[in-house]
């Protein structure tokens, strides 16, 4: 079975999946990736800085103080997994805006202003190049996709393991690109090390696009970037070229093992993310945001 067909098969049953609890997500991801110590923070658990500092991966469930975890993650240059999606105030909203497949029938209240999901991109970065921090970024990427798409079974583990094959890491250890192409959507996960901590997600449909950025920066956490498209799918905004437009498919990952120019292209795209988001912020007016955030 080809890489693309394997992904199609695994995702074909995900529409209509009930929303996962944090404990269910923890169980799913324990099976997906290498086991590691995970610190569980329930709604009533008291904040404990010492407990935070010794944990590698933090699971937050219904926490009203998620910003505190994000602040400490930024101060310590670490990544707090699941904070963005299980406790971030925009997580449920973005989830509701995504209409995964044509077979999915959302309620009127949850109908997506983006329309049928056409593409989703997740990008994460961290400063450390050691295997531990890289694994945590990889883990958070799988968490993000699992939150939106439901249990990924073994497809995430298979594809991530392919992406970090020894021959790939030996040539370009600071960058991983993982792309799944389904019949209707393209999902791309980009993980980079040696860069400042950052995490952002973009969902794209025929009616518009939404970028949620700043999971590791509390000052940006409540500022989603949103813009609309015209009938041809071209963003109606100030002049810019969205670097997150997905042009990479699964075969590109295999080609990159022997193509240094392609690897450098991916690296450049990620490094340009900060500049791109600054442009998006200027193009997303309060009036445009207000119509969709009410």
BAFI-3210 file (N, C-alpha, C; in Angstrom, 3 decimals, decimal comma, padded with zeros to 6 digits):
// residues 294
n [1|2|3|4|5|6|7|8|9|10|11|12|13|14|15|16|17|18|19|20|21|22|23|24|25|26|27|28|29|30|31|32|33|34|35|36|37|38|39|40|41|42|43|44|45|46|47|48|49|50|51|52|53|54|55|56|57|58|59|60|61|62|63|64|65|66|67|68|69|70|71|72|73|74|75|76|77|78|79|80|81|82|83|84|85|86|87|88|89|90|91|92|93|94|95|96|97|98|99|100|101|102|103|104|105|106|107|108|109|110|111|112|113|114|115|116|117|118|119|120|121|122|123|124|125|126|127|128|129|130|131|132|133|134|135|136|137|138|139|140|141|142|143|144|145|146|147|148|149|150|151|152|153|154|155|156|157|158|159|160|161|162|163|164|165|166|167|168|169|170|171|172|173|174|175|176|177|178|179|180|181|182|183|184|185|186|187|188|189|190|191|192|193|194|195|196|197|198|199|200|201|202|203|204|205|206|207|208|209|210|211|212|213|214|215|216|217|218|219|220|221|222|223|224|225|226|227|228|229|230|231|232|233|234|235|236|237|238|239|240|241|242|243|244|245|246|247|248|249|250|251|252|253|254|255|256|257|258|259|260|261|262|263|264|265|266|267|268|269|270|271|272|273|274|275|276|277|278|279|280|281|282|283|284|285|286|287|288|289|290|291|292|293|294]
n.u [000,845|000,577|002,131|000,344|-002,157|-002,280|-002,600|-005,090|-006,756|-006,570|-007,686|-010,276|-012,387|-012,794|-014,573|-017,201|-016,391|-016,636|-015,795|-012,647|-011,669|-009,183|-007,845|-008,404|-007,063|-004,480|-004,104|-004,294|-002,078|-000,010|000,170|000,848|003,405|006,813|006,955|006,905|007,555|004,641|002,935|000,015|-002,472|-005,217|-008,487|-008,751|-006,277|-003,644|-001,427|001,976|005,144|007,520|006,720|006,039|008,529|009,949|008,606|008,276|006,374|003,293|-000,061|-003,011|-006,184|-009,084|-008,140|-008,231|-006,148|-004,365|-002,744|-000,719|000,869|001,759|003,260|005,344|006,455|007,472|009,372|011,189|012,029|010,793|008,423|005,029|003,052|-000,134|-001,328|-002,129|-004,347|-006,158|-006,685|-006,443|-008,225|-009,116|-009,223|-011,510|-013,174|-011,775|-011,745|-014,471|-014,816|-013,723|-014,668|-014,438|-015,032|-017,093|-019,103|-019,574|-021,895|-022,356|-023,923|-026,181|-025,239|-022,558|-021,592|-019,111|-017,399|-015,315|-015,854|-015,754|-013,009|-009,936|-007,223|-004,782|-002,317|000,346|002,830|005,775|008,368|011,536|014,286|016,285|018,382|018,722|017,799|015,678|014,119|013,370|011,776|009,689|008,565|007,701|005,859|003,975|003,041|001,719|-000,227|-001,722|-002,839|-004,282|-006,166|-007,808|-008,623|-009,404|-008,741|-005,685|-004,879|-002,388|-001,226|000,027|002,322|003,668|004,142|005,580|007,827|008,883|009,537|011,640|013,722|017,003|018,729|017,596|017,755|020,513|021,298|019,848|019,209|017,720|015,206|012,003|009,605|006,332|003,879|000,555|-001,462|-004,745|-007,823|-009,321|-008,116|-005,081|-002,659|-000,222|002,609|005,122|008,209|010,732|014,032|016,414|015,444|013,591|011,116|008,013|004,649|002,121|-001,018|-002,827|-005,897|-007,603|-010,166|-012,606|-013,969|-012,417|-009,512|-007,917|-005,565|-004,060|-001,933|000,949|001,006|002,994|003,410|001,911|000,941|000,122|-001,808|-004,583|-005,090|-006,122|-005,336|-007,120|-008,366|-010,103|-011,050|-011,199|-013,332|-011,599|-009,931|-007,918|-006,332|-007,989|-006,502|-003,898|-000,972|000,747|002,529|001,405|003,374|002,704|001,188|000,450|002,623|003,911|004,065|003,668|005,642|007,648|008,993|010,438|012,053|013,569|015,534|017,646|017,960|019,325|018,659|015,873|015,485|016,644|014,851|012,513|013,469|013,891|011,256|010,110|011,681|010,826|008,403|007,811|007,981|005,952|003,651|003,514|002,764|000,266|-001,104|-001,410|-003,127|-005,477|-008,235|-010,012|-012,749|-013,205|-012,387|-014,203|-016,699|-016,581|-015,838|-017,750]
n.v [-001,196|002,223|005,235|007,438|006,160|004,627|006,601|007,635|005,446|005,192|007,552|007,482|006,819|008,743|010,888|012,348|011,342|011,202|013,879|013,689|012,966|014,317|012,248|010,066|010,892|010,900|008,156|007,233|008,499|007,449|004,969|005,638|006,893|006,768|005,657|007,973|009,969|011,446|014,241|014,649|017,072|017,759|019,435|020,407|020,304|021,726|024,401|023,689|024,548|023,112|020,562|021,068|021,687|019,293|017,691|016,267|016,126|017,665|017,235|018,925|019,354|020,953|023,239|026,387|028,030|027,929|029,761|030,281|027,991|028,233|030,590|029,792|027,820|029,342|030,879|028,945|027,973|025,708|023,225|022,943|020,326|019,811|021,926|024,022|022,878|021,498|023,202|025,781|028,772|029,078|026,613|024,842|026,355|026,533|023,846|023,442|024,926|023,474|021,437|018,268|016,308|015,713|014,046|014,633|016,049|018,901|020,619|023,458|025,446|024,832|025,000|025,391|028,380|028,356|026,539|023,369|021,577|022,096|022,108|021,633|022,935|022,454|023,859|023,652|024,687|024,635|025,487|023,602|020,991|018,420|014,904|014,580|017,129|017,306|015,040|015,799|017,945|016,553|014,904|016,760|017,681|015,400|015,260|017,566|017,008|014,719|015,769|017,273|015,439|013,058|009,689|008,554|006,040|003,802|005,234|007,726|007,104|005,440|007,154|009,296|007,964|007,247|009,769|010,548|008,887|007,387|008,173|010,558|012,214|012,345|013,980|016,389|017,330|019,271|019,634|018,403|017,257|016,357|015,014|014,311|013,204|013,166|012,107|014,426|016,375|018,043|017,524|018,936|018,640|020,414|020,337|021,924|022,389|024,338|026,851|029,715|029,003|028,133|027,771|027,045|026,884|026,305|026,403|025,776|026,565|026,734|029,116|030,682|031,300|030,369|031,258|030,255|031,371|031,647|029,977|029,656|032,148|034,250|036,820|036,719|034,812|035,223|036,250|035,427|035,002|035,862|035,508|036,111|034,392|034,868|033,829|032,290|031,225|032,841|034,731|037,575|040,245|042,365|042,738|039,785|036,708|033,723|031,647|029,231|027,811|024,697|022,808|020,559|017,050|013,604|012,186|014,051|014,044|011,693|012,280|014,310|013,137|012,870|015,299|018,190|020,824|020,913|020,364|022,680|024,528|023,935|024,556|027,307|028,186|027,708|029,385|031,820|032,136|033,844|036,461|036,252|035,890|038,354|039,972|038,874|039,565|042,303|042,338|041,269|042,662|044,233|044,328|042,298|040,038|040,202|039,496|036,760|035,812|036,291]
n.w [000,000|-000,858|000,470|000,375|-000,051|002,212|004,161|003,345|003,830|006,608|007,529|006,689|008,331|010,227|010,331|012,168|014,629|018,183|020,453|021,983|025,344|027,592|028,916|027,268|024,996|025,989|026,345|023,693|022,475|023,933|022,817|020,254|020,155|021,422|024,797|027,525|030,413|031,626|032,854|034,533|034,790|036,454|036,622|039,269|040,437|042,330|041,474|041,043|041,015|041,204|040,491|037,869|036,728|036,749|035,014|031,745|029,728|029,665|030,442|030,198|031,556|031,194|032,525|034,094|034,369|032,268|030,980|032,767|032,645|030,039|030,208|031,932|030,346|028,251|029,627|030,428|028,043|026,978|025,811|026,434|026,193|024,713|026,005|024,150|022,796|024,460|026,538|025,663|024,937|022,310|021,199|021,081|019,491|017,029|016,413|015,997|013,739|011,740|009,144|008,566|006,441|003,519|004,281|006,882|009,064|010,452|013,212|013,072|014,758|014,908|012,378|009,878|009,244|007,532|005,587|003,798|004,924|003,399|003,628|006,181|008,281|010,513|012,481|014,366|016,587|018,317|020,527|021,159|019,940|020,712|021,062|022,970|023,276|020,567|020,287|021,964|020,568|018,323|019,550|020,439|017,997|017,004|018,960|018,454|015,905|016,571|018,312|016,631|014,677|015,784|017,046|015,716|015,244|014,187|012,200|012,580|014,044|012,226|010,011|011,156|012,072|009,630|008,685|010,328|009,706|009,921|007,778|006,992|009,258|009,536|007,481|007,704|010,560|011,935|010,925|010,250|008,037|007,688|005,808|005,015|002,474|001,652|000,070|-000,040|001,532|002,524|004,897|006,800|008,813|010,302|011,837|013,586|014,884|016,806|016,551|017,860|020,444|019,144|018,028|015,773|014,019|011,056|009,413|006,432|004,202|001,491|001,985|003,609|005,724|008,771|011,161|014,078|016,452|018,631|020,910|022,746|023,647|025,692|025,122|022,521|022,417|022,289|019,809|017,036|013,598|010,773|007,478|004,383|001,337|-002,239|-004,994|-006,440|-004,637|-003,757|-001,272|000,057|000,860|002,208|000,172|000,054|000,251|001,168|002,967|003,944|002,183|000,973|-000,829|-000,753|-000,923|000,092|-001,321|-001,590|000,788|000,686|-001,500|-000,419|001,052|-000,606|-001,752|-001,272|-001,832|-001,709|001,000|002,086|001,121|002,596|005,135|004,893|004,526|007,052|008,628|007,735|008,889|011,100|010,000|008,122|009,713|010,985|008,871|008,296|010,612|010,312|008,173|009,089|010,047|012,792|012,340|010,486|011,945|014,060|012,975|012,758|015,198|017,045]
ca.u [000,000|001,398|002,060|-000,879|-003,311|-002,290|-003,191|-006,502|-007,438|-006,610|-008,509|-011,592|-013,426|-012,691|-015,643|-018,219|-015,856|-016,906|-014,641|-011,887|-011,250|-007,733|-007,347|-008,444|-005,977|-003,244|-004,005|-004,030|-000,727|000,909|000,334|001,404|004,801|007,588|006,492|007,713|006,855|003,655|002,370|-001,410|-002,982|-006,664|-009,055|-008,644|-004,905|-003,000|-000,193|003,188|006,232|008,487|006,149|006,124|009,909|010,474|007,837|008,670|005,171|002,210|-001,410|-003,899|-007,590|-010,020|-007,473|-008,520|-004,889|-003,456|-001,769|000,428|001,729|002,381|004,273|006,502|007,077|008,262|010,512|012,156|012,323|010,310|007,106|004,022|002,187|-001,579|-001,844|-002,865|-005,566|-007,135|-006,983|-006,419|-009,613|-009,497|-009,145|-012,821|-013,687|-011,127|-012,239|-015,816|-014,766|-013,220|-015,595|-013,435|-015,364|-018,425|-020,061|-019,785|-023,034|-022,320|-025,144|-026,204|-024,397|-021,156|-021,210|-017,800|-017,304|-014,252|-016,292|-015,121|-011,569|-009,143|-005,825|-004,435|-000,872|000,798|004,276|006,299|009,821|012,146|015,700|017,225|018,479|018,901|016,655|014,553|013,249|012,814|010,690|008,547|007,908|007,024|004,716|002,951|002,434|000,756|-001,327|-002,536|-003,620|-005,226|-007,256|-008,718|-009,068|-009,750|-007,625|-004,984|-004,413|-000,941|-000,722|000,947|003,604|004,323|004,612|006,612|009,038|009,433|010,093|012,898|014,631|018,392|019,354|017,067|018,328|021,942|021,525|019,237|018,577|016,899|013,930|011,193|008,358|005,473|002,703|-000,415|-002,368|-005,940|-008,577|-009,905|-007,350|-003,650|-002,311|001,230|003,212|006,520|008,870|012,094|014,781|017,392|014,718|012,853|009,890|006,837|003,710|000,945|-001,828|-003,645|-006,945|-007,972|-011,318|-012,906|-014,516|-011,449|-008,426|-007,716|-004,281|-003,966|-000,503|001,324|000,744|004,075|003,513|000,579|000,482|-000,448|-002,706|-005,967|-005,091|-006,096|-005,277|-008,145|-008,572|-011,060|-010,595|-012,159|-013,849|-010,492|-009,120|-006,829|-006,656|-008,275|-005,810|-002,764|-000,112|001,678|002,527|001,351|004,384|002,197|000,471|001,080|003,036|004,683|003,304|004,444|006,829|008,696|009,776|011,406|013,017|014,431|016,668|018,745|017,865|019,649|017,964|014,515|015,567|016,893|013,602|011,652|014,055|013,620|009,828|009,860|012,340|010,069|007,094|007,611|007,692|004,657|002,598|003,403|001,988|-001,113|-001,712|-001,791|-004,206|-006,692|-008,810|-010,916|-014,097|-013,252|-012,341|-015,398|-017,816|-016,460|-015,510|-018,887]
ca.v [000,000|003,427|006,174|008,223|005,302|004,243|007,709|007,707|004,352|005,417|008,701|007,379|006,548|009,675|011,873|012,029|010,801|012,065|014,608|012,915|013,572|014,370|010,922|009,227|011,340|010,412|006,729|007,070|008,919|006,496|003,876|006,142|007,292|006,129|006,043|008,935|010,454|012,485|014,804|014,920|018,179|017,818|020,764|020,857|020,190|022,989|024,694|023,310|024,846|022,018|019,476|021,475|021,693|017,938|016,990|016,426|016,333|018,044|017,115|019,809|019,047|021,923|024,180|027,803|028,771|027,435|030,809|030,138|026,949|028,776|031,550|029,060|027,139|030,338|031,280|027,853|027,536|024,342|023,116|022,257|019,635|019,762|023,213|024,779|022,314|021,058|024,272|027,087|029,199|029,015|025,241|024,306|027,141|026,112|022,498|023,556|025,540|022,507|020,436|017,365|015,641|016,012|013,192|015,161|016,952|019,681|021,324|024,841|026,246|024,497|024,990|026,006|029,515|028,096|025,587|022,051|021,698|021,784|021,931|022,017|022,947|022,648|024,092|023,779|024,829|024,742|025,848|022,518|019,994|017,084|014,032|014,782|018,219|016,980|014,101|016,507|018,661|015,528|014,448|017,800|017,692|014,301|015,642|018,550|016,332|013,811|016,553|017,694|014,395|011,834|008,741|008,340|004,666|003,690|005,955|008,790|006,505|004,958|008,254|010,055|007,155|007,379|011,110|010,706|007,784|007,813|008,870|011,923|012,960|012,548|015,044|017,647|016,958|020,288|019,822|017,259|017,618|015,177|015,398|013,281|013,643|012,338|012,388|015,760|017,328|017,881|017,866|019,030|018,926|020,802|020,432|022,430|022,709|025,385|028,101|030,078|028,227|028,676|026,760|027,648|025,977|026,985|025,623|026,468|026,086|027,614|030,396|031,481|030,627|030,818|030,932|030,460|031,417|032,193|029,088|029,815|033,570|034,640|038,074|036,430|033,663|035,585|037,023|034,600|035,705|035,322|036,257|035,450|034,133|035,115|032,595|031,502|030,729|033,769|035,550|038,989|040,926|043,121|041,914|038,883|035,359|032,815|030,602|027,953|027,102|023,378|022,328|019,347|015,838|012,573|011,796|015,042|013,637|010,699|012,965|015,185|012,381|012,985|016,611|019,217|022,067|020,811|020,517|024,091|025,241|023,757|025,311|028,726|028,437|027,783|030,564|032,995|032,120|035,027|037,600|036,022|036,117|039,791|040,510|038,429|040,326|043,602|042,169|040,809|043,812|043,898|044,116|040,965|039,055|040,269|038,814|035,313|035,443|036,553]
ca.w [000,000|-000,940|001,603|000,284|000,144|003,619|004,901|003,013|004,507|008,044|007,869|006,083|009,315|011,338|010,402|013,136|015,875|019,325|020,960|022,951|026,598|027,708|029,295|026,074|024,140|026,603|026,060|022,265|022,128|024,545|021,871|019,005|020,220|022,474|026,130|028,269|031,593|031,368|034,074|034,348|035,601|036,419|036,863|040,657|040,943|042,658|040,750|041,759|040,088|041,239|039,694|036,474|036,248|036,568|033,994|030,350|028,933|030,564|029,918|030,940|031,297|031,726|033,421|033,889|034,502|031,232|030,643|033,674|032,087|028,839|030,641|032,441|029,213|027,531|030,452|030,495|026,671|026,804|025,205|027,239|025,251|024,875|026,464|023,146|022,249|025,453|027,479|025,010|024,708|020,904|020,697|020,724|018,379|015,795|016,156|015,448|012,419|010,768|008,648|007,998|005,183|003,012|004,979|008,223|009,105|011,679|013,567|012,606|015,635|014,740|010,973|009,734|008,323|006,568|004,587|003,850|005,124|002,215|004,017|007,539|008,497|011,884|012,520|015,719|016,631|019,637|020,393|021,415|018,869|021,285|020,779|023,882|022,814|019,261|020,526|022,541|019,478|017,533|020,344|020,428|016,679|016,948|019,840|017,745|014,874|017,217|018,887|015,580|013,769|016,459|017,144|014,452|015,235|014,060|011,036|012,999|014,406|011,014|009,175|011,855|012,053|008,285|008,529|011,059|009,398|010,167|006,651|006,951|010,378|009,324|006,507|008,120|011,821|012,565|010,254|009,855|007,378|007,634|005,040|004,660|001,426|001,562|-001,145|-000,025|002,314|002,711|006,273|006,880|010,109|010,169|013,136|013,412|016,094|016,592|016,369|019,079|020,630|018,477|017,563|015,166|013,223|010,051|008,765|005,196|003,460|000,358|002,426|004,339|006,429|010,139|011,763|015,521|016,711|019,922|022,030|023,712|023,949|026,173|024,531|021,208|022,507|021,983|018,566|015,836|012,329|009,885|006,241|003,504|-000,025|-003,303|-005,589|-006,988|-003,537|-003,473|-000,096|-000,147|001,952|001,716|-000,662|000,700|-000,295|002,320|002,826|004,422|001,133|000,920|-002,142|-000,511|-000,723|000,776|-002,077|-001,379|001,944|000,227|-002,364|000,379|001,560|-001,566|-002,399|-000,278|-002,181|-001,186|002,457|002,363|000,840|003,760|006,242|004,646|004,752|008,484|009,170|007,332|009,530|011,936|009,133|007,496|010,686|011,204|007,754|008,477|011,695|009,759|007,205|009,772|010,740|013,889|011,819|009,883|013,022|014,890|012,344|012,900|016,567|017,921]
c.u [000,878|001,207|000,732|-002,109|-003,421|-002,951|-004,681|-007,287|-007,602|-007,541|-009,959|-012,707|-013,522|-013,827|-016,695|-017,707|-016,216|-015,633|-013,947|-011,698|-009,729|-007,168|-007,368|-007,311|-004,641|-003,037|-003,651|-002,576|000,326|001,183|001,028|002,911|005,504|007,100|007,452|006,890|005,904|003,048|000,938|-001,843|-004,496|-007,181|-008,815|-007,229|-004,306|-001,721|001,009|004,357|007,260|007,998|006,236|007,538|010,452|009,744|008,362|007,482|004,012|000,873|-002,341|-005,334|-008,462|-009,409|-007,861|-007,258|-003,878|-002,394|-000,530|001,399|002,467|003,496|005,528|007,211|007,958|009,514|011,599|012,520|011,945|008,923|006,186|003,029|000,741|-002,143|-002,636|-004,248|-006,574|-007,498|-006,970|-007,851|-010,061|-009,594|-010,498|-013,399|-013,086|-011,577|-013,610|-015,808|-014,312|-014,321|-014,753|-013,787|-016,768|-019,489|-020,396|-020,915|-023,024|-023,666|-025,061|-025,258|-022,919|-020,723|-019,975|-017,834|-016,186|-014,736|-015,568|-013,608|-010,811|-007,696|-005,664|-002,928|-000,591|002,309|004,707|007,808|010,276|013,635|016,675|017,202|018,673|017,658|015,455|013,615|012,623|011,644|009,463|007,815|007,110|005,748|003,606|002,275|001,400|-000,453|-002,277|-003,427|-004,655|-006,410|-008,277|-009,364|-009,524|-008,573|-007,009|-004,504|-002,896|-000,374|000,262|002,317|004,362|004,917|005,695|007,912|009,694|010,146|011,436|013,794|016,070|019,014|018,844|017,705|019,806|022,208|020,956|018,490|017,612|015,529|013,271|009,964|007,556|004,182|001,841|-001,323|-003,541|-006,678|-009,035|-009,053|-005,860|-003,341|-000,798|001,655|004,684|007,102|010,305|012,729|015,837|016,761|014,006|011,578|008,705|005,949|002,524|000,251|-002,660|-004,646|-007,463|-009,171|-011,622|-013,416|-013,498|-010,399|-008,316|-006,356|-004,375|-002,499|-000,267|001,018|001,790|004,294|002,142|000,054|-000,156|-001,584|-004,132|-006,078|-005,029|-006,024|-006,275|-008,193|-009,464|-010,457|-011,640|-012,541|-012,750|-009,602|-007,962|-007,197|-006,902|-007,677|-004,718|-001,839|000,837|001,560|002,542|002,334|003,867|001,348|001,186|001,355|003,777|003,749|004,238|005,706|007,968|009,591|010,833|012,476|014,020|015,630|017,889|018,787|018,099|018,918|016,544|014,513|015,784|015,637|012,659|012,165|013,755|012,163|009,534|010,488|011,596|008,736|006,834|007,253|006,299|003,517|002,434|002,581|000,521|-001,818|-002,174|-003,011|-005,523|-007,264|-009,761|-012,317|-014,240|-013,259|-013,649|-016,566|-017,783|-016,178|-016,648|-019,524]
c.v [001,243|004,289|006,915|007,363|004,850|005,334|007,804|006,662|004,658|006,555|008,536|007,238|007,622|010,675|011,408|011,433|011,730|012,725|013,798|013,692|013,559|012,992|009,968|009,591|010,850|008,939|006,486|007,380|008,060|005,339|004,343|006,316|006,602|006,587|007,033|009,391|011,574|012,938|015,225|016,017|018,232|019,207|021,290|020,773|021,570|023,154|024,367|023,489|023,719|020,839|019,804|021,301|020,293|017,185|017,260|016,773|016,579|017,956|017,949|019,503|020,086|022,932|025,615|028,649|028,307|028,466|030,710|029,087|027,473|029,745|030,834|028,308|028,110|030,697|030,217|027,317|026,070|024,377|022,367|021,629|019,703|021,063|023,929|024,209|021,865|022,159|025,656|027,514|029,108|027,590|024,717|025,049|026,692|024,709|022,556|024,131|024,568|021,515|019,395|016,801|016,025|015,191|013,708|016,175|017,741|020,328|022,753|025,688|026,026|024,505|025,848|027,195|029,345|027,242|024,262|022,197|021,237|021,469|022,326|021,910|023,197|022,819|024,313|023,923|024,961|024,956|024,684|021,491|018,577|016,234|014,282|015,894|017,948|016,018|014,814|017,332|017,694|015,075|015,487|017,884|016,591|014,603|016,593|017,873|015,403|014,572|016,925|016,532|013,128|010,880|008,463|006,900|004,639|004,532|007,044|008,212|006,059|006,112|009,077|009,263|007,203|008,712|011,253|009,483|008,267|008,584|010,302|012,757|013,250|013,729|016,381|017,426|017,998|020,440|018,499|017,810|016,344|015,588|014,177|013,871|012,671|012,708|013,841|016,793|017,026|018,351|017,839|019,378|019,238|020,995|020,870|022,662|023,752|026,733|028,450|029,253|028,898|027,518|027,479|026,627|026,800|025,999|026,428|025,778|027,045|028,985|031,265|030,627|031,201|030,345|031,227|030,319|031,851|031,300|029,280|031,274|034,068|035,917|037,862|035,421|033,992|036,356|036,103|035,473|035,056|036,155|035,441|035,304|034,619|033,776|031,706|030,930|031,624|034,633|037,002|039,743|041,793|042,177|041,080|037,526|034,378|031,657|029,253|027,240|025,774|022,961|020,995|018,165|014,763|012,193|012,790|014,661|012,614|011,343|013,770|014,444|012,549|014,359|017,700|020,522|022,063|020,963|021,983|024,920|025,137|024,567|026,800|029,061|028,579|029,031|031,845|033,110|033,384|036,244|037,468|036,317|037,596|040,441|040,124|039,245|041,690|043,471|041,761|041,956|043,349|043,612|042,735|039,889|039,018|039,505|037,321|034,876|035,720|035,235]
c.w [000,000|000,286|001,577|000,549|001,583|004,443|004,616|003,785|005,987|008,423|007,427|007,104|010,387|011,409|011,388|014,421|017,030|019,816|022,052|024,237|026,644|028,054|028,096|025,126|024,667|026,263|024,594|021,947|022,806|023,591|020,593|019,062|021,373|023,842|026,777|029,466|031,207|032,686|033,799|035,314|035,436|036,758|038,272|041,212|041,190|041,838|041,614|040,796|040,045|040,392|038,199|035,935|036,008|035,462|032,601|029,469|029,876|029,842|030,791|030,555|031,980|032,671|033,077|033,973|033,451|030,881|031,526|033,149|030,862|029,204|031,128|031,314|028,432|028,310|030,463|029,110|026,470|026,173|026,151|026,276|025,684|025,426|025,377|022,854|023,286|026,429|026,847|024,677|023,256|020,374|020,234|019,526|017,052|015,416|015,484|014,035|011,348|010,412|007,917|006,630|004,758|003,718|006,365|008,181|010,410|011,950|013,062|013,432|015,354|013,279|010,764|008,789|007,305|005,406|004,758|003,935|003,887|002,581|005,475|007,687|009,967|011,842|013,958|015,650|018,073|019,488|020,478|020,289|019,394|021,023|021,682|023,447|021,455|019,407|021,079|021,485|018,606|018,246|020,315|019,065|016,526|017,817|019,134|016,713|015,493|017,784|017,817|014,844|014,463|016,481|015,778|014,295|015,078|012,923|011,438|013,322|013,158|010,227|009,852|011,864|010,674|008,132|009,219|010,885|009,530|009,012|006,517|008,047|010,159|008,401|006,960|009,440|012,365|011,926|009,902|009,145|007,190|006,937|004,765|003,590|001,378|000,282|-001,195|000,693|002,238|004,123|006,375|008,293|009,877|011,567|012,898|014,772|015,750|016,333|017,670|019,211|019,942|018,047|016,950|014,285|012,253|009,474|007,578|004,565|002,330|000,768|003,141|005,003|007,830|010,613|013,249|015,889|018,145|021,099|023,126|024,081|024,385|025,527|023,162|021,267|022,087|020,675|017,353|014,592|011,371|008,613|005,323|002,114|-001,027|-003,936|-006,132|-005,895|-003,185|-002,276|-000,478|001,031|001,349|000,947|000,191|000,030|000,862|002,161|003,285|003,374|000,880|-000,518|-002,012|-000,312|-000,176|000,010|-001,915|-000,213|001,544|-000,655|-001,550|000,956|000,654|-002,227|-001,364|-000,566|-001,633|000,331|002,825|002,115|002,028|004,945|006,095|004,919|006,234|009,081|008,819|008,057|010,341|011,089|008,520|008,460|011,004|010,093|007,898|009,546|011,192|008,853|007,857|010,585|011,827|013,362|011,196|010,947|013,784|014,308|012,609|014,328|017,529|018,320]
res [x|x|x|x|x|x|x|x|x|x|x|x|x|x|x|x|x|x|x|x|x|x|x|x|x|x|x|x|x|x|x|x|x|x|x|x|x|x|x|x|x|x|x|x|x|x|x|x|x|x|x|x|x|x|x|x|x|x|x|x|x|x|x|x|x|x|x|x|x|x|x|x|x|x|x|x|x|x|x|x|x|x|x|x|x|x|x|x|x|x|x|x|x|x|x|x|x|x|x|x|x|x|x|x|x|x|x|x|x|x|x|x|x|x|x|x|x|x|x|x|x|x|x|x|x|x|x|x|x|x|x|x|x|x|x|x|x|x|x|x|x|x|x|x|x|x|x|x|x|x|x|x|x|x|x|x|x|x|x|x|x|x|x|x|x|x|x|x|x|x|x|x|x|x|x|x|x|x|x|x|x|x|x|x|x|x|x|x|x|x|x|x|x|x|x|x|x|x|x|x|x|x|x|x|x|x|x|x|x|x|x|x|x|x|x|x|x|x|x|x|x|x|x|x|x|x|x|x|x|x|x|x|x|x|x|x|x|x|x|x|x|x|x|x|x|x|x|x|x|x|x|x|x|x|x|x|x|x|x|x|x|x|x|x|x|x|x|x|x|x|x|x|x|x|x|x|x|x|x|x|x|x|x|x|x|x|x|x|x|x|x|x|x|x]
***
